[in-house]
Amino acid sequence: MTNLSVYVGTYGKYNEGSLHGKWINLSDYSDLEEFYNDIRELHKDEEDPEFMFQDYEVPDLINSLDLISEGYISKDIFEILQAIEDSSYDEEVLEAYLVGYGYNDEVIEDIIAKVEEAYSGEYSSDEDFVQELLEGCGDIPKNLPNYIHIDWERTARDVMYDYSASNNHYFRNL
């Protein structure tokens, strides 16, 4: 994840009518302590600055985890970013899972483990997903005679009781 930027000002400056601050790329830091040391240096003209994250540009996945707000950056953000980077899934798959199943203050490793267990792939439609699923299981021969027709729409509707889809990513319901 390369686009993780926050605009860091202070509430003191803001209350005085100043938006003085700087865009900071979180990817340039290895941990929260290093980040805070840098922004303390940026705002060293204040005795005890109360940092204000006036704007931020982060992927939707990070937004959905509520890791950043105007006055808050989660102490776990760098560990979460590292876990996401270390996982075998791109952020789009993880985000699709969270959209479909929600986020209940779980640790990111538990979310990734659930995705590993449930993720079934990316497909353009329920029908394409179900056809490949059933053919892959050997339930349907690949070379059906041309006089046999399968109602993939109806089959998909029935099979989808056991699956969920979000942004063309399919997950088995756990």
Solvent accessible surface area in square Angstrom, and as a share of the most:
residue,aa,sasa,rsa
1,M,58,0.26
2,T,117,0.68
3,N,83,0.42
4,L,4,0.02
5,S,19,0.12
6,V,0,0.00
7,Y,44,0.17
8,V,0,0.00
9,G,0,0.00
10,T,1,0.01
11,Y,54,0.20
12,G,31,0.30
13,K,19,0.08
14,Y,104,0.40
15,N,119,0.61
16,E,146,0.65
17,G,71,0.68
18,S,41,0.27
19,L,114,0.57
20,H,95,0.43
21,G,15,0.15
22,K,106,0.45
23,W,110,0.39
24,I,8,0.04
25,N,54,0.28
26,L,0,0.00
27,S,57,0.37
28,D,103,0.53
29,Y,33,0.12
30,S,90,0.58
31,D,62,0.32
32,L,31,0.15
33,E,124,0.56
34,E,73,0.33
35,F,0,0.00
36,Y,48,0.18
37,N,80,0.41
38,D,58,0.30
39,I,0,0.00
40,R,121,0.44
41,E,98,0.44
42,L,52,0.26
43,H,0,0.00
44,K,148,0.63
45,D,107,0.56
46,E,44,0.20
47,E,180,0.81
48,D,125,0.65
49,P,25,0.16
50,E,113,0.51
51,F,25,0.10
52,M,13,0.06
53,F,4,0.02
54,Q,48,0.21
55,D,72,0.37
56,Y,66,0.25
57,E,87,0.39
58,V,21,0.12
59,P,24,0.15
60,D,90,0.47
61,L,0,0.00
62,I,1,0.00
63,N,73,0.38
64,S,45,0.29
65,L,7,0.03
66,D,106,0.55
67,L,7,0.03
68,I,11,0.06
69,S,48,0.31
70,E,88,0.40
71,G,47,0.46
72,Y,111,0.42
73,I,8,0.04
74,S,7,0.05
75,K,150,0.64
76,D,60,0.31
77,I,0,0.00
78,F,19,0.08
79,E,105,0.47
80,I,20,0.10
81,L,22,0.11
82,Q,94,0.42
83,A,16,0.12
84,I,8,0.04
85,E,124,0.56
86,D,102,0.53
87,S,21,0.14
88,S,100,0.64
89,Y,44,0.17
90,D,89,0.46
91,E,56,0.25
92,E,72,0.32
93,V,10,0.06
94,L,0,0.00
95,E,44,0.20
96,A,3,0.02
97,Y,9,0.03
98,L,9,0.05
99,V,107,0.61
100,G,44,0.42
101,Y,72,0.27
102,G,30,0.29
103,Y,68,0.26
104,N,115,0.59
105,D,128,0.66
106,E,40,0.18
107,V,89,0.51
108,I,8,0.04
109,E,101,0.45
110,D,70,0.36
111,I,0,0.00
112,I,16,0.08
113,A,55,0.43
114,K,74,0.32
115,V,0,0.00
116,E,98,0.44
117,E,106,0.47
118,A,1,0.01
119,Y,55,0.21
120,S,37,0.24
121,G,17,0.16
122,E,104,0.46
123,Y,42,0.16
124,S,88,0.57
125,S,37,0.24
126,D,53,0.27
127,E,56,0.25
128,D,67,0.35
129,F,2,0.01
130,V,0,0.00
131,Q,63,0.28
132,E,98,0.44
133,L,46,0.23
134,L,30,0.15
135,E,42,0.19
136,G,65,0.62
137,C,86,0.52
138,G,60,0.58
139,D,98,0.51
140,I,23,0.12
141,P,84,0.53
142,K,154,0.65
143,N,144,0.74
144,L,60,0.30
145,P,54,0.34
146,N,136,0.70
147,Y,162,0.62
148,I,79,0.40
149,H,158,0.71
150,I,53,0.27
151,D,87,0.45
152,W,49,0.17
153,E,116,0.52
154,R,136,0.50
155,T,33,0.19
156,A,2,0.02
157,R,128,0.47
158,D,69,0.36
159,V,31,0.18
160,M,33,0.15
161,Y,167,0.64
162,D,89,0.46
163,Y,31,0.12
164,S,33,0.21
165,A,49,0.38
166,S,12,0.08
167,N,105,0.54
168,N,75,0.38
169,H,5,0.02
170,Y,5,0.02
171,F,2,0.01
172,R,96,0.35
173,N,57,0.29
174,L,106,0.53
